[in-house]
């Protein structure tokens, strides 16, 4: 792993693991998002939940917007999943969010399994 946001990455993953340890797998995404928000606040980690992003195309603002589950430390996209497995669509979605937002680090955290599944993405 490179050094890009390594400390912040470990903090975010650690809190994801704590949420998974307490709640276990198999709940709805919204439950994990709410629990993560509690952890971010408790640890004074700056974040925005369901952050809206506008897409520009050749100087035109598109009406379609997207919402990242979390933007942590103003530079990390965190996508929360409660699925059987992280699939290519999840990776593509997160990479697109990272590209549009110029965030260099993305994390997909899947809470659905017995152990937390996570994928780290770097642009």
LUMNULO-713762 format. One record per residue: residue number from 1; x negated, y, z negated of N, C-alpha, C, O in turn. Coordinates in steps of 0.02 Angstrom, whole numbers, plus 50000, padded with zeros to 5 digits. Layout:
! LUMNULO-713762
{n: NUM&n.east: X&n.north: Y&n.up: Z&ca.east: X&ca.north: Y&ca.up: Z&c.east: X&c.north: Y&c.up: Z&o.east: X&o.north: Y&o.up: Z}
...
***
This chain:
! LUMNULO-713762
{n: 1&n.east: 49957&n.north: 49941&n.up: 50000&ca.east: 50000&ca.north: 50000&ca.up: 50000&c.east: 49955&c.north: 50062&c.up: 50000&o.east: 49906&o.north: 50066&o.up: 49963}
{n: 2&n.east: 49973&n.north: 50109&n.up: 50042&ca.east: 49936&ca.north: 50172&ca.up: 50043&c.east: 49951&c.north: 50212&c.up: 49980&o.east: 49992&o.north: 50192&o.up: 49938}
{n: 3&n.east: 49919&n.north: 50269&n.up: 49974&ca.east: 49927&ca.north: 50310&ca.up: 49914&c.east: 49986&c.north: 50359&c.up: 49919&o.east: 50000&o.north: 50395&o.up: 49872}
{n: 4&n.east: 50019&n.north: 50359&n.up: 49977&ca.east: 50073&ca.north: 50408&ca.up: 49987&c.east: 50129&c.north: 50398&c.up: 49936&o.east: 50164&o.north: 50347&o.up: 49937}
{n: 5&n.east: 50136&n.north: 50445&n.up: 49892&ca.east: 50189&ca.north: 50445&ca.up: 49841&c.east: 50192&c.north: 50380&c.up: 49801&o.east: 50245&o.north: 50357&o.up: 49782}
{n: 6&n.east: 50134&n.north: 50350&n.up: 49788&ca.east: 50131&ca.north: 50286&ca.up: 49755&c.east: 50161&c.north: 50289&c.up: 49684&o.east: 50201&o.north: 50246&o.up: 49665}
{n: 7&n.east: 50142&n.north: 50339&n.up: 49646&ca.east: 50167&ca.north: 50345&ca.up: 49577&c.east: 50243&c.north: 50354&c.up: 49577&o.east: 50278&o.north: 50322&o.up: 49537}
{n: 8&n.east: 50269&n.north: 50397&n.up: 49621&ca.east: 50341&ca.north: 50409&ca.up: 49625&c.east: 50377&c.north: 50346&c.up: 49648&o.east: 50431&o.north: 50330&o.up: 49623}
{n: 9&n.east: 50347&n.north: 50311&n.up: 49696&ca.east: 50376&ca.north: 50249&ca.up: 49721&c.east: 50385&c.north: 50199&c.up: 49664&o.east: 50438&o.north: 50169&o.up: 49656}
{n: 10&n.east: 50332&n.north: 50190&n.up: 49624&ca.east: 50335&ca.north: 50142&ca.up: 49569&c.east: 50387&c.north: 50163&c.up: 49517&o.east: 50420&o.north: 50120&o.up: 49488}
{n: 11&n.east: 50394&n.north: 50227&n.up: 49504&ca.east: 50445&ca.north: 50250&ca.up: 49456&c.east: 50515&c.north: 50234&c.up: 49481&o.east: 50556&o.north: 50209&o.up: 49443}
{n: 12&n.east: 50528&n.north: 50248&n.up: 49545&ca.east: 50594&ca.north: 50234&ca.up: 49574&c.east: 50609&c.north: 50159&c.up: 49573&o.east: 50663&o.north: 50139&o.up: 49552}
{n: 13&n.east: 50561&n.north: 50119&n.up: 49595&ca.east: 50571&ca.north: 50046&ca.up: 49595&c.east: 50580&c.north: 50021&c.up: 49524&o.east: 50622&o.north: 49977&o.up: 49512}
{n: 14&n.east: 50543&n.north: 50047&n.up: 49477&ca.east: 50550&ca.north: 50027&ca.up: 49407&c.east: 50620&c.north: 50040&c.up: 49380&o.east: 50648&o.north: 49998&o.up: 49344}
{n: 15&n.east: 50648&n.north: 50097&n.up: 49398&ca.east: 50716&ca.north: 50113&ca.up: 49376&c.east: 50767&c.north: 50069&c.up: 49412&o.east: 50818&o.north: 50050&o.up: 49382}
{n: 16&n.east: 50755&n.north: 50054&n.up: 49475&ca.east: 50799&ca.north: 50007&ca.up: 49510&c.east: 50798&c.north: 49939&c.up: 49476&o.east: 50850&o.north: 49907&o.up: 49468}
{n: 17&n.east: 50738&n.north: 49917&n.up: 49457&ca.east: 50732&ca.north: 49853&ca.up: 49423&c.east: 50767&c.north: 49853&c.up: 49355&o.east: 50798&o.north: 49804&o.up: 49336}
{n: 18&n.east: 50763&n.north: 49908&n.up: 49321&ca.east: 50797&ca.north: 49914&ca.up: 49256&c.east: 50873&c.north: 49910&c.up: 49265&o.east: 50907&o.north: 49875&o.up: 49227}
{n: 19&n.east: 50899&n.north: 49945&n.up: 49314&ca.east: 50971&ca.north: 49943&ca.up: 49328&c.east: 50992&c.north: 49872&c.up: 49345&o.east: 51043&o.north: 49847&o.up: 49321}
{n: 20&n.east: 50952&n.north: 49839&n.up: 49387&ca.east: 50968&ca.north: 49770&ca.up: 49406&c.east: 50964&c.north: 49723&c.up: 49346&o.east: 51004&o.north: 49677&o.up: 49339}
{n: 21&n.east: 50914&n.north: 49734&n.up: 49303&ca.east: 50906&ca.north: 49692&ca.up: 49243&c.east: 50967&c.north: 49697&c.up: 49198&o.east: 50991&o.north: 49646&o.up: 49171}
{n: 22&n.east: 50993&n.north: 49757&n.up: 49189&ca.east: 51050&ca.north: 49768&ca.up: 49144&c.east: 51115&c.north: 49745&c.up: 49176&o.east: 51156&o.north: 49712&o.up: 49143}
{n: 23&n.east: 51126&n.north: 49762&n.up: 49239&ca.east: 51191&ca.north: 49748&ca.up: 49271&c.east: 51193&c.north: 49682&c.up: 49308&o.east: 51247&o.north: 49653&o.up: 49318}
{n: 24&n.east: 51135&n.north: 49656&n.up: 49328&ca.east: 51136&ca.north: 49596&ca.up: 49369&c.east: 51156&c.north: 49611&c.up: 49440&o.east: 51166&o.north: 49669&o.up: 49459}
{n: 25&n.east: 51163&n.north: 49559&n.up: 49480&ca.east: 51182&ca.north: 49567&ca.up: 49550&c.east: 51257&c.north: 49557&c.up: 49560&o.east: 51292&o.north: 49532&o.up: 49516}
{n: 26&n.east: 51280&n.north: 49575&n.up: 49619&ca.east: 51348&ca.north: 49559&ca.up: 49639&c.east: 51401&c.north: 49613&c.up: 49628&o.east: 51459&o.north: 49601&o.up: 49643}
{n: 27&n.east: 51382&n.north: 49672&n.up: 49603&ca.east: 51430&ca.north: 49726&ca.up: 49593&c.east: 51432&c.north: 49770&c.up: 49655&o.east: 51395&o.north: 49759&o.up: 49703}
{n: 28&n.east: 51475&n.north: 49819&n.up: 49655&ca.east: 51481&ca.north: 49865&ca.up: 49711&c.east: 51423&c.north: 49915&c.up: 49711&o.east: 51394&o.north: 49931&o.up: 49659}
{n: 29&n.east: 51406&n.north: 49939&n.up: 49771&ca.east: 51353&ca.north: 49989&ca.up: 49777&c.east: 51365&c.north: 50049&c.up: 49732&o.east: 51318&o.north: 50074&o.up: 49701}
{n: 30&n.east: 51427&n.north: 50071&n.up: 49728&ca.east: 51443&ca.north: 50131&ca.up: 49688&c.east: 51423&c.north: 50123&c.up: 49615&o.east: 51404&o.north: 50171&o.up: 49582}
{n: 31&n.east: 51428&n.north: 50062&n.up: 49589&ca.east: 51410&ca.north: 50048&ca.up: 49519&c.east: 51335&c.north: 50059&c.up: 49510&o.east: 51314&o.north: 50091&o.up: 49462}
{n: 32&n.east: 51295&n.north: 50032&n.up: 49556&ca.east: 51223&ca.north: 50039&ca.up: 49551&c.east: 51202&c.north: 50112&c.up: 49561&o.east: 51155&o.north: 50135&o.up: 49528}
{n: 33&n.east: 51235&n.north: 50148&n.up: 49606&ca.east: 51219&ca.north: 50218&ca.up: 49616&c.east: 51232&c.north: 50259&c.up: 49553&o.east: 51192&o.north: 50301&o.up: 49534}
{n: 34&n.east: 51288&n.north: 50245&n.up: 49520&ca.east: 51304&ca.north: 50282&ca.up: 49459&c.east: 51253&c.north: 50266&c.up: 49404&o.east: 51231&o.north: 50311&o.up: 49368}
{n: 35&n.east: 51233&n.north: 50203&n.up: 49397&ca.east: 51184&ca.north: 50183&ca.up: 49348&c.east: 51115&c.north: 50214&c.up: 49363&o.east: 51080&o.north: 50237&o.up: 49318}
{n: 36&n.east: 51097&n.north: 50216&n.up: 49427&ca.east: 51033&ca.north: 50248&ca.up: 49446&c.east: 51034&c.north: 50322&c.up: 49429&o.east: 50984&o.north: 50349&o.up: 49406}
{n: 37&n.east: 51090&n.north: 50354&n.up: 49440&ca.east: 51095&ca.north: 50425&ca.up: 49424&c.east: 51083&c.north: 50437&c.up: 49349&o.east: 51050&o.north: 50485&o.up: 49330}
{n: 38&n.east: 51110&n.north: 50393&n.up: 49307&ca.east: 51099&ca.north: 50398&ca.up: 49235&c.east: 51024&c.north: 50390&c.up: 49220&o.east: 50996&o.north: 50427&o.up: 49179}
{n: 39&n.east: 50992&n.north: 50342&n.up: 49252&ca.east: 50920&ca.north: 50331&ca.up: 49241&c.east: 50878&c.north: 50390&c.up: 49265&o.east: 50831&o.north: 50411&o.up: 49231}
{n: 40&n.east: 50894&n.north: 50417&n.up: 49324&ca.east: 50856&ca.north: 50474&ca.up: 49349&c.east: 50861&c.north: 50533&c.up: 49301&o.east: 50811&o.north: 50566&o.up: 49286}
{n: 41&n.east: 50921&n.north: 50546&n.up: 49276&ca.east: 50931&ca.north: 50600&ca.up: 49228&c.east: 50892&c.north: 50587&c.up: 49163&o.east: 50858&o.north: 50632&o.up: 49137}
{n: 42&n.east: 50896&n.north: 50526&n.up: 49138&ca.east: 50862&ca.north: 50508&ca.up: 49075&c.east: 50786&c.north: 50514&c.up: 49080&o.east: 50753&o.north: 50528&o.up: 49030}
{n: 43&n.east: 50759&n.north: 50504&n.up: 49140&ca.east: 50687&ca.north: 50507&ca.up: 49149&c.east: 50664&c.north: 50572&c.up: 49183&o.east: 50606&o.north: 50578&o.up: 49204}
{n: 44&n.east: 50709&n.north: 50621&n.up: 49186&ca.east: 50693&ca.north: 50687&ca.up: 49216&c.east: 50662&c.north: 50681&c.up: 49285&o.east: 50614&o.north: 50716&o.up: 49302}
{n: 45&n.east: 50691&n.north: 50637&n.up: 49325&ca.east: 50668&ca.north: 50629&ca.up: 49394&c.east: 50715&c.north: 50670&c.up: 49439&o.east: 50775&o.north: 50658&o.up: 49440}
{n: 46&n.east: 50687&n.north: 50716&n.up: 49477&ca.east: 50729&ca.north: 50757&ca.up: 49521&c.east: 50759&c.north: 50716&c.up: 49577&o.east: 50725&o.north: 50677&o.up: 49610}
{n: 47&n.east: 50824&n.north: 50724&n.up: 49588&ca.east: 50859&ca.north: 50686&ca.up: 49639&c.east: 50920&c.north: 50724&c.up: 49663&o.east: 50945&o.north: 50769&o.up: 49629}
{n: 48&n.east: 50944&n.north: 50704&n.up: 49720&ca.east: 51009&ca.north: 50727&ca.up: 49746&c.east: 51046&c.north: 50664&c.up: 49769&o.east: 51017&o.north: 50622&o.up: 49804}
{n: 49&n.east: 51108&n.north: 50658&n.up: 49749&ca.east: 51148&ca.north: 50599&ca.up: 49768&c.east: 51195&c.north: 50618&c.up: 49826&o.east: 51224&o.north: 50673&o.up: 49827}
{n: 50&n.east: 51202&n.north: 50572&n.up: 49874&ca.east: 51244&ca.north: 50583&ca.up: 49933&c.east: 51227&c.north: 50650&c.up: 49966&o.east: 51272&o.north: 50689&o.up: 49983}
{n: 51&n.east: 51163&n.north: 50662&n.up: 49975&ca.east: 51140&ca.north: 50725&ca.up: 50005&c.east: 51159&c.north: 50727&c.up: 50078&o.east: 51146&o.north: 50681&o.up: 50117}
{n: 52&n.east: 51191&n.north: 50782&n.up: 50097&ca.east: 51214&ca.north: 50792&ca.up: 50166&c.east: 51157&c.north: 50819&c.up: 50208&o.east: 51122&o.north: 50865&o.up: 50188}
{n: 53&n.east: 51150&n.north: 50791&n.up: 50268&ca.east: 51101&ca.north: 50816&ca.up: 50315&c.east: 51135&c.north: 50832&c.up: 50381&o.east: 51179&o.north: 50795&o.up: 50404}
{n: 54&n.east: 51114&n.north: 50887&n.up: 50410&ca.east: 51141&ca.north: 50909&ca.up: 50475&c.east: 51092&c.north: 50888&c.up: 50529&o.east: 51031&o.north: 50891&o.up: 50519}
{n: 55&n.east: 51119&n.north: 50867&n.up: 50585&ca.east: 51078&ca.north: 50846&ca.up: 50641&c.east: 51080&c.north: 50900&c.up: 50695&o.east: 51133&o.north: 50923&o.up: 50715}
{n: 56&n.east: 51021&n.north: 50921&n.up: 50717&ca.east: 51015&ca.north: 50970&ca.up: 50771&c.east: 50992&c.north: 50936&c.up: 50834&o.east: 50950&o.north: 50891&o.up: 50833}
{n: 57&n.east: 51021&n.north: 50958&n.up: 50889&ca.east: 51002&ca.north: 50931&ca.up: 50954&c.east: 50992&c.north: 50990&c.up: 51002&o.east: 51039&o.north: 51025&o.up: 51019}
{n: 58&n.east: 50930&n.north: 51001&n.up: 51022&ca.east: 50912&ca.north: 51055&ca.up: 51069&c.east: 50943&c.north: 51121&c.up: 51047&o.east: 50972&o.north: 51158&o.up: 51087}
{n: 59&n.east: 50935&n.north: 51136&n.up: 50984&ca.east: 50959&ca.north: 51200&ca.up: 50958&c.east: 51033&c.north: 51201&c.up: 50940&o.east: 51058&o.north: 51253&o.up: 50919}
{n: 60&n.east: 51067&n.north: 51146&n.up: 50949&ca.east: 51139&ca.north: 51143&ca.up: 50933&c.east: 51149&c.north: 51099&c.up: 50871&o.east: 51121&o.north: 51044&o.up: 50865}
{n: 61&n.east: 51189&n.north: 51125&n.up: 50826&ca.east: 51206&ca.north: 51086&ca.up: 50767&c.east: 51263&c.north: 51038&c.up: 50784&o.east: 51316&o.north: 51059&o.up: 50807}
{n: 62&n.east: 51251&n.north: 50972&n.up: 50775&ca.east: 51302&ca.north: 50923&ca.up: 50790&c.east: 51353&c.north: 50920&c.up: 50734&o.east: 51337&o.north: 50932&o.up: 50676}
{n: 63&n.east: 51414&n.north: 50903&n.up: 50752&ca.east: 51467&ca.north: 50898&ca.up: 50701&c.east: 51458&c.north: 50837&c.up: 50657&o.east: 51480&o.north: 50836&o.up: 50599}
{n: 64&n.east: 51426&n.north: 50785&n.up: 50684&ca.east: 51414&ca.north: 50724&ca.up: 50645&c.east: 51357&c.north: 50737&c.up: 50595&o.east: 51303&o.north: 50759&o.up: 50614}
{n: 65&n.east: 51371&n.north: 50722&n.up: 50532&ca.east: 51320&ca.north: 50730&ca.up: 50480&c.east: 51308&c.north: 50661&c.up: 50450&o.east: 51346&o.north: 50615&o.up: 50461}
{n: 66&n.east: 51255&n.north: 50656&n.up: 50412&ca.east: 51244&ca.north: 50594&ca.up: 50376&c.east: 51228&c.north: 50609&c.up: 50304&o.east: 51209&o.north: 50665&o.up: 50286}
{n: 67&n.east: 51236&n.north: 50559&n.up: 50262&ca.east: 51229&ca.north: 50567&ca.up: 50191&c.east: 51182&c.north: 50513&c.up: 50164&o.east: 51199&o.north: 50454&o.up: 50165}
{n: 68&n.east: 51124&n.north: 50533&n.up: 50141&ca.east: 51077&ca.north: 50486&ca.up: 50111&c.east: 51103&c.north: 50470&c.up: 50041&o.east: 51126&o.north: 50515&o.up: 50005}
{n: 69&n.east: 51099&n.north: 50407&n.up: 50020&ca.east: 51122&ca.north: 50388&ca.up: 49953&c.east: 51087&c.north: 50431&c.up: 49901&o.east: 51120&o.north: 50461&o.up: 49858}
{n: 70&n.east: 51021&n.north: 50434&n.up: 49904&ca.east: 50982&ca.north: 50477&ca.up: 49859&c.east: 50923&c.north: 50506&c.up: 49896&o.east: 50894&o.north: 50473&o.up: 49939}
{n: 71&n.east: 50905&n.north: 50567&n.up: 49879&ca.east: 50840&ca.north: 50595&ca.up: 49896&c.east: 50807&c.north: 50608&c.up: 49829&o.east: 50831&o.north: 50648&o.up: 49789}
{n: 72&n.east: 50751&n.north: 50573&n.up: 49817&ca.east: 50717&ca.north: 50576&ca.up: 49753&c.east: 50650&c.north: 50613&c.up: 49762&o.east: 50615&o.north: 50603&o.up: 49812}
{n: 73&n.east: 50634&n.north: 50656&n.up: 49715&ca.east: 50573&ca.north: 50697&ca.up: 49718&c.east: 50572&c.north: 50740&c.up: 49782&o.east: 50518&o.north: 50759&o.up: 49804}
{n: 74&n.east: 50629&n.north: 50754&n.up: 49811&ca.east: 50635&ca.north: 50794&ca.up: 49873&c.east: 50599&c.north: 50763&c.up: 49933&o.east: 50596&o.north: 50795&o.up: 49985}
{n: 75&n.east: 50572&n.north: 50702&n.up: 49926&ca.east: 50533&ca.north: 50674&ca.up: 49981&c.east: 50544&c.north: 50600&c.up: 49992&o.east: 50516&o.north: 50572&o.up: 50039}
{n: 76&n.east: 50584&n.north: 50567&n.up: 49952&ca.east: 50594&ca.north: 50495&ca.up: 49959&c.east: 50668&c.north: 50482&c.up: 49972&o.east: 50711&o.north: 50502&o.up: 49932}
{n: 77&n.east: 50682&n.north: 50448&n.up: 50027&ca.east: 50750&ca.north: 50425&ca.up: 50041&c.east: 50760&c.north: 50358&c.up: 50005&o.east: 50721&o.north: 50312&o.up: 50016}
{n: 78&n.east: 50812&n.north: 50354&n.up: 49964&ca.east: 50828&ca.north: 50291&ca.up: 49930&c.east: 50898&c.north: 50269&c.up: 49953&o.east: 50947&o.north: 50303&o.up: 49939}
{n: 79&n.east: 50901&n.north: 50214&n.up: 49988&ca.east: 50964&ca.north: 50185&ca.up: 50010&c.east: 50980&c.north: 50126&c.up: 49966&o.east: 50940&o.north: 50080&o.up: 49959}
{n: 80&n.east: 51039&n.north: 50127&n.up: 49937&ca.east: 51062&ca.north: 50074&ca.up: 49892&c.east: 51108&c.north: 50027&c.up: 49929&o.east: 51155&o.north: 50049&o.up: 49962}
{n: 81&n.east: 51094&n.north: 49963&n.up: 49924&ca.east: 51135&ca.north: 49912&ca.up: 49957&c.east: 51157&c.north: 49860&c.up: 49906&o.east: 51124&o.north: 49849&o.up: 49855}
{n: 82&n.east: 51214&n.north: 49829&n.up: 49921&ca.east: 51238&ca.north: 49771&ca.up: 49883&c.east: 51261&c.north: 49720&c.up: 49935&o.east: 51320&o.north: 49709&o.up: 49946}
{n: 83&n.east: 51211&n.north: 49690&n.up: 49968&ca.east: 51224&ca.north: 49646&ca.up: 50025&c.east: 51187&c.north: 49580&c.up: 50014&o.east: 51146&o.north: 49573&o.up: 49969}
{n: 84&n.east: 51202&n.north: 49531&n.up: 50057&ca.east: 51169&ca.north: 49467&ca.up: 50051&c.east: 51094&c.north: 49472&c.up: 50065&o.east: 51054&o.north: 49436&o.up: 50036}
{n: 85&n.east: 51076&n.north: 49518&n.up: 50110&ca.east: 51005&ca.north: 49526&ca.up: 50129&c.east: 50998&c.north: 49595&c.up: 50163&o.east: 51046&o.north: 49622&o.up: 50191}
{n: 86&n.east: 50938&n.north: 49622&n.up: 50160&ca.east: 50923&ca.north: 49684&ca.up: 50197&c.east: 50916&c.north: 49664&c.up: 50270&o.east: 50875&o.north: 49621&o.up: 50287}
{n: 87&n.east: 50955&n.north: 49695&n.up: 50313&ca.east: 50954&ca.north: 49678&ca.up: 50384&c.east: 50923&c.north: 49735&c.up: 50425&o.east: 50911&o.north: 49790&o.up: 50399}
{n: 88&n.east: 50909&n.north: 49721&n.up: 50489&ca.east: 50877&ca.north: 49770&ca.up: 50533&c.east: 50916&c.north: 49836&c.up: 50535&o.east: 50885&o.north: 49889&o.up: 50540}
{n: 89&n.east: 50982&n.north: 49833&n.up: 50533&ca.east: 51023&ca.north: 49894&ca.up: 50535&c.east: 51008&c.north: 49939&c.up: 50475&o.east: 51006&o.north: 50000&o.up: 50482}
{n: 90&n.east: 50997&n.north: 49909&n.up: 50416&ca.east: 50979&ca.north: 49948&ca.up: 50357&c.east: 50912&c.north: 49983&c.up: 50367&o.east: 50905&o.north: 50042&o.up: 50349}
{n: 91&n.east: 50865&n.north: 49947&n.up: 50396&ca.east: 50798&ca.north: 49975&ca.up: 50408&c.east: 50802&c.north: 50032&c.up: 50459&o.east: 50774&o.north: 50085&o.up: 50449}
{n: 92&n.east: 50838&n.north: 50020&n.up: 50514&ca.east: 50845&ca.north: 50071&ca.up: 50566&c.east: 50879&c.north: 50133&c.up: 50538&o.east: 50857&o.north: 50189&o.up: 50551}
{n: 93&n.east: 50933&n.north: 50124&n.up: 50499&ca.east: 50968&ca.north: 50181&ca.up: 50469&c.east: 50921&c.north: 50222&c.up: 50425&o.east: 50919&o.north: 50283&o.up: 50431}
{n: 94&n.east: 50883&n.north: 50188&n.up: 50383&ca.east: 50839&ca.north: 50224&ca.up: 50337&c.east: 50783&c.north: 50259&c.up: 50375&o.east: 50765&o.north: 50315&o.up: 50359}
{n: 95&n.east: 50754&n.north: 50226&n.up: 50426&ca.east: 50703&ca.north: 50258&ca.up: 50467&c.east: 50730&c.north: 50320&c.up: 50502&o.east: 50695&o.north: 50370&o.up: 50507}
{n: 96&n.east: 50792&n.north: 50316&n.up: 50527&ca.east: 50823&ca.north: 50375&ca.up: 50558&c.east: 50831&c.north: 50431&c.up: 50508&o.east: 50816&o.north: 50489&o.up: 50524}
{n: 97&n.east: 50854&n.north: 50416&n.up: 50448&ca.east: 50861&ca.north: 50467&ca.up: 50396&c.east: 50793&c.north: 50499&c.up: 50381&o.east: 50788&o.north: 50559&o.up: 50374}
{n: 98&n.east: 50742&n.north: 50457&n.up: 50376&ca.east: 50675&ca.north: 50482&ca.up: 50362&c.east: 50650&c.north: 50528&c.up: 50418&o.east: 50620&o.north: 50580&o.up: 50404}
{n: 99&n.east: 50662&n.north: 50509&n.up: 50479&ca.east: 50641&ca.north: 50548&ca.up: 50536&c.east: 50675&c.north: 50616&c.up: 50537&o.east: 50643&o.north: 50667&o.up: 50547}
{n: 100&n.east: 50741&n.north: 50617&n.up: 50528&ca.east: 50779&ca.north: 50679&ca.up: 50530&c.east: 50761&c.north: 50725&c.up: 50472&o.east: 50758&o.north: 50786&o.up: 50481}
{n: 101&n.east: 50749&n.north: 50696&n.up: 50414&ca.east: 50735&ca.north: 50737&ca.up: 50354&c.east: 50662&c.north: 50753&c.up: 50345&o.east: 50644&o.north: 50794&o.up: 50303}
{n: 102&n.east: 50619&n.north: 50721&n.up: 50385&ca.east: 50546&ca.north: 50728&ca.up: 50379&c.east: 50521&c.north: 50701&c.up: 50312&o.east: 50467&o.north: 50720&o.up: 50289}
{n: 103&n.east: 50559&n.north: 50656&n.up: 50281&ca.east: 50536&ca.north: 50621&ca.up: 50221&c.east: 50492&c.north: 50564&c.up: 50243&o.east: 50512&o.north: 50523&o.up: 50285}
{n: 104&n.east: 50432&n.north: 50560&n.up: 50216&ca.east: 50385&ca.north: 50510&ca.up: 50239&c.east: 50392&c.north: 50441&c.up: 50208&o.east: 50360&o.north: 50393&o.up: 50229}
{n: 105&n.east: 50434&n.north: 50436&n.up: 50155&ca.east: 50441&ca.north: 50373&ca.up: 50120&c.east: 50515&c.north: 50356&c.up: 50112&o.east: 50555&o.north: 50399&o.up: 50093}
{n: 106&n.east: 50531&n.north: 50294&n.up: 50126&ca.east: 50600&ca.north: 50270&ca.up: 50117&c.east: 50599&c.north: 50205&c.up: 50078&o.east: 50554&o.north: 50165&o.up: 50084}
{n: 107&n.east: 50650&n.north: 50196&n.up: 50038&ca.east: 50658&ca.north: 50134&ca.up: 49999&c.east: 50729&c.north: 50109&c.up: 50010&o.east: 50778&o.north: 50146&o.up: 50004}
{n: 108&n.east: 50734&n.north: 50045&n.up: 50027&ca.east: 50799&ca.north: 50012&ca.up: 50028&c.east: 50800&c.north: 49965&c.up: 49969&o.east: 50757&o.north: 49921&o.up: 49963}
{n: 109&n.east: 50847&n.north: 49974&n.up: 49924&ca.east: 50853&ca.north: 49931&ca.up: 49865&c.east: 50918&c.north: 49892&c.up: 49869&o.east: 50972&o.north: 49921&o.up: 49871}
{n: 110&n.east: 50912&n.north: 49826&n.up: 49871&ca.east: 50970&ca.north: 49783&ca.up: 49875&c.east: 50980&c.north: 49749&c.up: 49807&o.east: 50938&o.north: 49711&o.up: 49784}
{n: 111&n.east: 51037&n.north: 49764&n.up: 49776&ca.east: 51051&ca.north: 49742&ca.up: 49708&c.east: 51092&c.north: 49678&c.up: 49706&o.east: 51107&o.north: 49653&o.up: 49651}
{n: 112&n.east: 51110&n.north: 49650&n.up: 49762&ca.east: 51160&ca.north: 49596&ca.up: 49764&c.east: 51134&c.north: 49528&c.up: 49742&o.east: 51173&o.north: 49485&o.up: 49721}
{n: 113&n.east: 51069&n.north: 49517&n.up: 49746&ca.east: 51041&ca.north: 49451&ca.up: 49734&c.east: 51021&c.north: 49442&c.up: 49660&o.east: 51028&o.north: 49487&o.up: 49619}
{n: 114&n.east: 50996&n.north: 49382&n.up: 49646&ca.east: 50974&ca.north: 49366&ca.up: 49577&c.east: 50917&c.north: 49412&c.up: 49556&o.east: 50914&o.north: 49433&o.up: 49498}
{n: 115&n.east: 50872&n.north: 49427&n.up: 49602&ca.east: 50818&ca.north: 49475&ca.up: 49591&c.east: 50827&c.north: 49534&c.up: 49638&o.east: 50855&o.north: 49528&o.up: 49692}
{n: 116&n.east: 50805&n.north: 49592&n.up: 49616&ca.east: 50809&ca.north: 49652&ca.up: 49658&c.east: 50768&c.north: 49640&c.up: 49721&o.east: 50710&o.north: 49619&o.up: 49718}
{n: 117&n.east: 50798&n.north: 49654&n.up: 49778&ca.east: 50763&ca.north: 49651&ca.up: 49842&c.east: 50750&c.north: 49722&c.up: 49864&o.east: 50795&o.north: 49764&o.up: 49863}
{n: 118&n.east: 50688&n.north: 49737&n.up: 49882&ca.east: 50673&ca.north: 49805&ca.up: 49904&c.east: 50627&c.north: 49805&c.up: 49964&o.east: 50587&o.north: 49759&o.up: 49973}
{n: 119&n.east: 50634&n.north: 49857&n.up: 50003&ca.east: 50593&ca.north: 49866&ca.up: 50064&c.east: 50567&c.north: 49937&c.up: 50063&o.east: 50605&o.north: 49985&o.up: 50055}
{n: 120&n.east: 50502&n.north: 49944&n.up: 50071&ca.east: 50468&ca.north: 50009&ca.up: 50072&c.east: 50454&c.north: 50027&c.up: 50145&o.east: 50426&o.north: 49986&o.up: 50182}
{n: 121&n.east: 50473&n.north: 50087&n.up: 50165&ca.east: 50462&ca.north: 50109&ca.up: 50233&c.east: 50422&c.north: 50175&c.up: 50232&o.east: 50437&o.north: 50220&o.up: 50193}
{n: 122&n.east: 50372&n.north: 50179&n.up: 50275&ca.east: 50330&ca.north: 50238&ca.up: 50278&c.east: 50327&c.north: 50263&c.up: 50351&o.east: 50317&o.north: 50224&o.up: 50397}
{n: 123&n.east: 50335&n.north: 50328&n.up: 50359&ca.east: 50328&ca.north: 50359&ca.up: 50426&c.east: 50260&c.north: 50391&c.up: 50431&o.east: 50244&o.north: 50420&o.up: 50483}
***
